[in-house]
């Protein structure tokens, strides 16, 4: 069984300059909740991914996850580290509070930091990000044990192949006993988005990335029993990217990963994201399964079918 999930928020800012797009339609909570209920129908567990930022300029998205939870839908809480100066102790305190918040929301999982191997505006642009990761993971695991709550603890990265400095940095900053106790390792990857991949090479490229990610994790002491979570994946539509091509790419990537799931230990697959922030905006705004007016793109039914096939 694979646990699926989706980010219900929308990107309404330029991810480089952090400028807000004032034309982005606001989130309609009920229509978002309706789509999540539809996608998650029949599943035992379905993750609703939520982003929070420690000392950062980013607004919480979604602002309130509560309307989206229930009937097996649980929170996947991401606490990013955006401190302007090194602050691992303050971040550790914030992580402990996040564990308590996830528990109060009915359980789920907590991702400590967001892509520490990617520069600003992601966590790799913040001073002391790896030290914060180590302190945050240790604090989360200890708080979870103290409370005895149902909160899975882990961290993630963008694509990091063998030899990437990320792995050595994690090994230096995170204690071995902490690495051995994490509940998941997340992978954010967007095949054919930031680097074009020919259609006939896509499955092979995806296979190489996921296998290499597992091998690299094992090499720094993360047990093979720790599952990989695909924490973000998607493909944007727009003038240069047809909606039909979105279906082909996303289905190919998903079926390739799901075919490797038992071999490599992938047990969670999460989509970025549910709805376009602005369907006429830059491509960062066009990853949705739905257009900005909540009408469904063709890929919506494809993803719904994949969820039904693989989550039972």
Residue, then its C-alpha position, 0 to 999 in steps of 0.5 A: x500500500x502507498x500513502x498518497x498526499x497533496x499540498x492544498x495551498x497555492x503558490x501566490x509569490x515569485x519564488x525567486x524575488x518573493x513578490x506576491x502576485x496580486x491577481x492570484x485568486x484566493x483559496x476557497x476552503x470548501x472547494x479545496x476540502x471537497x477536492x481533497x475528500x474526492x481524491x482521498x476517497x477510500x484511502x486509510x491515510x492521506x497526507x495534507x501537506x502544510x508549510x510553516x517557516x521558522x523566522x521566515x517571511x513566508x506565510x503559513x500555507x494553508x493558513x489553517x489545515x483543520x478543514x482539510x483533515x479527518x476521515x483518514x486525512x492527516x497533516x504532513x507538517x513541514x517546518x522550514x528553517x529561515x533564520x537570518x542568523x544561526x539559531x539551532x536552539x531556537x529552531x529546536x524549541x519551535x520543532x518541539x512545539x510543532x510536534x505538539x501541534x501535529x499531535x493536537x491535529x490528530x497525528x500525522x508526520x513532521x518534516x524538519x527543515x525544507x530542502x537544506x541542500x537548496x539555496x534561498x528561498x529554501x533552507x540552504x540559504x539560511x546560516x546554520x541550516x545543517x546544525x538546525x537540522x541536527x538539533x531539530x531532528x533530535x528535539x522532535x524525536x525526544x518530544x515525540x517520545x516524551x509525549x507518546x504521540x503518533x507523529x512520524x519524524x523525518x527530513x527531506x532533500x531535493x535530488x542529491x546523487x552520490x557524492x553530493x555535499x549534502x550527504x556529508x553535511x548531514x552526516x556531520x551535523x546529525x548524530x548517528x543515533x538520530x539518523x538511525x531513529x528517523x521515520x522517513x527520508x523525503x525526496x523532492x524531485x520534479x523530473x522534466x521540469x528544471x532539466x528537460x528529459x526526453x520521453x524515452x529516457x524519463x523512466x530510466x532517469x527516475x529510476x536512477x535518481x530514486x535508487x541513487x537516493x536510497x544508496x546514498x542514504x544507506x551510506x551515511x547510516x540511514x537504515x534501509x528499513x526507513x521508507x523514502x517519501x516522495x514529498x514533492x513532485x509535479x509538472x507545470x502546465x502553460x503555453x509551453x506545457x500542454x495539459x495532455x503532456x502533464x498527464x503523460x509525464x506525471x503518470x510515467x513518473x508515478x508508475x515508475x516510482x510505484x513500480x520500484x516501491x517494494x524494491x527501494x522502500x517507497x511508501x508515500x507519494x505526495x503531489x505538488x500541488x492541488x490548484x494553480x496559484x495563477x493559471x496565467x502566471x509564471x510556471x511556479x504557479x501552474x503545478x496544480x491538478x486544478x486550474x485557478x478557478x478550481x476546474x479540473x485539468x485532465x491530470x486530476x482524474x489520472x491522479x485520482x485513479x492512481x490513488x485508488x489503484x495503489x492505496x488499497 
